[in-house]
Amino acid sequence: MGFPFDTPTWDGVSGAIFMGLGTSAPAIFSFIAIVMAILALIVGQKVESGKYRSHK
C-alpha cells in the first residue's frame, strides 16, 4: 500500500513510505548526516577550547 491520497487518515497503511525505499538513498543520507554531526562536534570543540584558552 502506498500513501492514502483518497483518504485523510493513515488507517490501513503499512510499511515505510518515502521515495528512497529500496535504493541506496537511506545509506547515503545517513552517511552524510553522520559526517555533518562529526564535523559539528569537531568545529564546536575547537571554538569552545579556543574561547576557554583566551578567557584565562
Secondary structure, DSSP 8 states (H G I E B T S, - for coil): ----TTSSS-TT--S--STTTTSSHHHHHHHHHHHHHHHHHHHHHHHHHHHHHHH-
